[in-house]
Amino acid sequence: MKCNLILIDGIFGSGKSTIAQFVSQYLSQLKVANIKYEEESENTPVYFQNCEEIDKMKEAVKFENNVLIEWVRLVNKLIVKIKLIF
């Protein structure tokens, strides 16, 4: 089954929820199954129960960033080696 993700982002009061509701209703009219999550609702996959969870997420983001930095370094080294070969 093919799945797509639609993210709607914007500043407070810019109409994100209104657009999300419109898109969800439109997809439903087309008989396209969809799930609409709103920020800060408990059924959202990225809902945080408390500050400890947010702190854990911040640590996870730092870890991910460090991993990405190391991958970039590795790729850059490989590119240099490839250039030297050719």
Buried (B, 14 or more C-beta within 10 A) or exposed (E): EEEEEEEBEEEEEEEBBEEBEEBBEEBEEEEEEEEBEEEEEEEEEEEEEEEEEEEEEEEEEEEEEEEEEEEEEEEEEEEEEEEEEE
